[in-house]
Each structure stands twice: as C-alpha cells, then as structure tokens.
Amino acid sequence: MNSAAFIKNCPMFAGTTEEDLAFLERISRLRQYEKGELLFSEGEKALGFYVVASGKVKIYKLSAEGKERILHIVHPGGTFAEAAIFGDGNYPAYAEPLEKSQLIFFPKREFLQLLHEHSQIAINMIAGLSRFLRQFAMQLEELTFKDVPARLARYLLELAGPREGRFDLPISKSQIASNLGTVSETLSRTFRKLSEDALIEVNGKSITILDRDRLEDLALSHRES
C-alpha cells in the first residue's frame, strides 16, 4: 500500500477530494522507524505531524525523576503532534514507536499552506483536534473520578470493540499501568480481581471477556468518596 492509500484511510482526511489527496501525498513523506527510535522530545520545535500507517506509537511525558507517563497509544490511521504545528510551535511530549512502524510525516510549513488553499482539509483538521481534546478530557475525568478497576474495564472494552471473544493486549502491562495512571503492582491485582470475579480470563497477553455487561457496568462506575 502506498502513502496515498494510507492517507485516504486516515479519519482526519475523510471527505477530502481526490485532488486534495494528491496534494497531501505530494507534501508527505512515508518513513519507517524502528522500535524505541525517538521521534521527538518535549519542548523541541515542531517541524510537522504524523499519521501512523502501520505499527504503534506511544506519546508520553517524563517526570522530574525520569518516570514515564504514557498519555496515549496511537494506532494505524491515527495522527499525533498535529496540535503542535499551531500555538507556540513546540512538541508537548515525547513520541517513539512501540514496534517497527511506518509513519507518514507532514512538514509544518507545507501543510499550513495547504490548509489556506483547501478548506475541506482545514475542516477535517478542526474535527481531528476536537477528538484529541475530548480524549484528554476523558482521561482527566477518569483519573479524577474513577478507580483503577473502572479505568481498566473501560480500556479492555475499547480494545475488544464490538467483537466478542479473545484479543491480545497491544502493549506490555507496565505500559498499560502507565497509560491508566497507576503502577504495575496495582494493575496486576486488578487483573486478578477481574479474573476471580469471572469478568475476564487472562492468559499472558491474551484476554477473553466473559461477562461484557458486568464489565460495562464497572467501566461506568465512579470512585467512592
């Protein structure tokens, strides 16, 4: 699959014309990155943004003590760092692939010029940034009002999607703990509790949802005061 096909399948560019897609392909660069290769660091001048064509990329911050806090994992079709090409023009976090990945890079100057000339791309960009803001608002709400079992239940339901049966965790449990704002020991206890309560079955990285209704109820529950 070439870069044009990847771009066309990206939700941010849904509804763009074939002409717009041709312009997007012309300014983009399809690159392959290795697992753990640093894409950019927090505070660096933003040179552009990325679309994940294949693989997975983690976006994270580091505490003063060097502890990693994963903000989110970007899967194929997802975009990241698009907000950084506006405002102060600096990347707000770190980014690196979790596995060998193909990424499409859109340089800032050329892309902003394209937005001036093609309104549908600009409209889609606004929609994409709105989804990004909603995602972070949801993360903040969960960290504030929901305990670890509720956060884990929601995360597992998102991974499973509408399908039933078994699926594999896309990242390590320590990375999941970071993503959910907890520590590995607490996450392991939570996995055990959900298994003991017959909500899920855990076999290594393989998860089977046994009782979706109860898991959904748990995901919607709030921390007791």
Legacy VTK file of the C-alpha trace (Angstrom):
# vtk DataFile Version 3.0
C-alpha trace
ASCII
DATASET POLYDATA
POINTS 225 float
0.000 0.000 0.000
1.435 3.424 -0.957
1.195 6.641 1.079
-1.878 7.840 -0.853
-3.851 4.782 0.293
-2.781 5.306 3.917
-3.742 8.986 3.772
-7.120 8.179 2.251
-7.863 5.741 5.106
-6.974 8.289 7.790
-10.147 9.628 9.508
-8.684 13.154 9.580
-8.720 13.254 5.795
-12.113 11.608 5.281
-14.223 13.517 2.780
-11.321 15.184 1.006
-11.361 15.182 -2.785
-9.004 13.177 -4.981
-7.306 16.464 -5.832
-6.765 17.253 -2.145
-5.417 13.744 -1.560
-2.951 14.273 -4.382
-1.741 17.485 -2.740
-1.422 15.729 0.624
0.574 12.905 -0.897
2.856 15.378 -2.659
3.948 17.117 0.550
4.088 13.990 2.766
6.967 11.627 3.425
6.489 7.927 4.187
9.199 6.708 6.564
9.970 3.546 8.501
11.068 3.735 12.126
12.446 1.105 14.480
11.041 0.216 17.904
12.215 2.714 20.511
13.502 5.271 17.999
12.817 8.730 19.434
10.652 10.753 17.056
10.747 13.985 19.047
11.210 15.244 22.610
9.079 17.528 24.746
9.933 21.164 24.101
11.517 20.601 20.682
10.455 22.941 17.886
7.613 21.266 15.984
8.598 20.526 12.400
5.359 18.766 11.471
2.975 15.985 12.470
2.500 12.274 11.769
-0.034 9.700 10.602
0.519 6.081 11.668
0.389 3.868 8.581
1.413 0.668 10.408
2.666 -0.188 13.877
2.022 1.697 17.122
3.455 4.873 18.667
3.386 5.893 22.312
3.093 9.537 23.355
4.458 10.145 26.837
5.872 12.603 29.334
8.706 12.220 31.838
8.535 13.347 35.459
11.388 15.225 37.125
12.569 11.844 38.439
12.532 10.372 34.934
9.371 8.275 35.425
7.448 7.702 32.217
3.744 8.540 31.985
2.071 7.332 28.802
-0.568 9.768 27.567
-1.912 7.600 24.770
-1.061 4.949 22.192
-1.590 5.849 18.526
-2.685 3.005 16.228
-2.831 2.803 12.400
-4.971 5.599 10.961
-4.349 7.795 13.977
-2.499 11.104 13.950
-0.273 12.742 16.517
1.519 16.055 17.087
-0.928 17.899 14.829
-1.741 20.393 17.607
1.973 21.215 17.894
2.087 22.891 14.476
-0.118 25.643 15.913
0.379 27.787 19.007
3.920 28.074 20.327
5.120 25.514 17.808
6.780 23.125 20.289
6.115 19.433 20.818
4.305 18.996 24.172
5.541 15.435 24.866
7.829 12.624 23.707
6.989 10.101 20.980
8.506 6.767 19.982
7.300 3.600 18.201
6.402 0.559 20.293
7.328 -1.649 17.328
8.692 -1.231 13.820
6.309 1.306 12.295
5.600 3.129 9.063
4.722 6.781 9.615
3.652 9.497 7.219
5.227 12.847 8.081
3.608 16.155 7.092
6.026 19.116 7.306
4.557 22.131 9.095
5.123 24.888 6.553
3.829 22.978 3.534
0.831 21.639 5.436
-0.242 25.028 6.806
-0.032 26.454 3.291
-2.265 23.616 2.118
-4.824 24.478 4.813
-5.035 28.042 3.483
-5.801 26.768 -0.003
-8.079 23.753 0.681
-10.974 24.318 3.070
-12.084 20.674 3.482
-8.680 19.682 4.815
-8.880 22.549 7.330
-12.375 21.480 8.438
-11.187 17.893 8.942
-8.202 19.181 10.896
-10.516 21.012 13.310
-12.581 17.847 13.791
-9.424 15.849 14.484
-8.213 18.333 17.092
-11.658 18.274 18.714
-11.433 14.474 19.095
-7.974 14.938 20.605
-9.323 17.392 23.204
-12.247 15.101 24.069
-9.827 12.218 24.601
-7.749 14.199 27.071
-10.856 15.492 28.854
-11.978 11.870 29.280
-8.540 10.881 30.620
-8.663 13.701 33.155
-12.171 12.728 34.246
-11.164 9.091 34.705
-8.054 9.931 36.735
-10.151 12.224 38.931
-13.355 10.254 39.417
-12.699 6.612 38.542
-10.658 3.973 40.326
-8.244 1.557 38.645
-10.789 -1.290 38.086
-13.127 1.114 36.247
-10.268 2.503 34.149
-9.046 -0.987 33.264
-12.566 -2.153 32.399
-13.027 0.783 30.018
-9.605 0.158 28.445
-10.362 -3.544 27.829
-13.758 -2.759 26.323
-12.147 -0.249 23.940
-9.598 -2.855 22.844
-12.280 -5.508 22.335
-14.547 -3.179 20.354
-17.846 -4.724 19.240
-16.338 -8.179 18.793
-16.722 -10.958 21.334
-14.139 -13.494 22.381
-10.373 -13.257 22.732
-7.957 -10.435 21.894
-4.340 -9.652 22.698
-3.035 -6.699 24.674
-1.144 -4.425 22.237
1.402 -3.214 24.818
3.048 -4.543 27.969
1.199 -4.477 31.282
3.694 -1.971 32.685
2.866 0.331 29.770
-0.847 -0.199 30.365
-0.319 0.736 34.023
1.379 3.960 32.956
-1.397 4.695 30.476
-4.039 4.217 33.184
-2.200 6.337 35.760
-1.303 3.524 38.157
1.600 1.174 38.974
2.271 -2.373 37.780
1.517 -3.997 41.155
-1.911 -2.364 41.381
-2.705 -3.282 37.789
-1.737 -6.927 38.384
-4.013 -7.090 41.441
-6.832 -5.572 39.387
-6.393 -8.120 36.596
-6.507 -10.904 39.213
-9.656 -9.463 40.787
-11.465 -9.200 37.432
-10.454 -12.813 36.716
-11.596 -14.056 40.143
-14.931 -12.280 39.614
-15.290 -14.077 36.241
-15.463 -10.863 34.230
-12.414 -11.755 32.144
-9.963 -14.591 31.591
-6.262 -13.749 31.379
-3.662 -15.942 29.690
-0.434 -13.966 29.324
-1.249 -11.108 26.929
-4.416 -12.854 25.771
-7.696 -11.543 27.240
-11.164 -13.088 26.956
-14.190 -11.086 28.092
-16.505 -13.469 29.944
-19.213 -11.077 31.145
-19.440 -7.947 28.990
-22.483 -6.493 30.781
-20.800 -6.523 34.199
-17.578 -5.187 32.707
-19.506 -2.275 31.143
-21.174 -1.559 34.497
-17.748 -1.491 36.143
-16.381 0.858 33.458
-19.191 3.319 34.181
-18.768 3.227 37.953
-17.187 6.111 39.885
-14.743 6.151 42.765
-16.405 6.047 46.174
-15.762 9.187 48.216
LINES 1 226
225 0 1 2 3 4 5 6 7 8 9 10 11 12 13 14 15 16 17 18 19 20 21 22 23 24 25 26 27 28 29 30 31 32 33 34 35 36 37 38 39 40 41 42 43 44 45 46 47 48 49 50 51 52 53 54 55 56 57 58 59 60 61 62 63 64 65 66 67 68 69 70 71 72 73 74 75 76 77 78 79 80 81 82 83 84 85 86 87 88 89 90 91 92 93 94 95 96 97 98 99 100 101 102 103 104 105 106 107 108 109 110 111 112 113 114 115 116 117 118 119 120 121 122 123 124 125 126 127 128 129 130 131 132 133 134 135 136 137 138 139 140 141 142 143 144 145 146 147 148 149 150 151 152 153 154 155 156 157 158 159 160 161 162 163 164 165 166 167 168 169 170 171 172 173 174 175 176 177 178 179 180 181 182 183 184 185 186 187 188 189 190 191 192 193 194 195 196 197 198 199 200 201 202 203 204 205 206 207 208 209 210 211 212 213 214 215 216 217 218 219 220 221 222 223 224
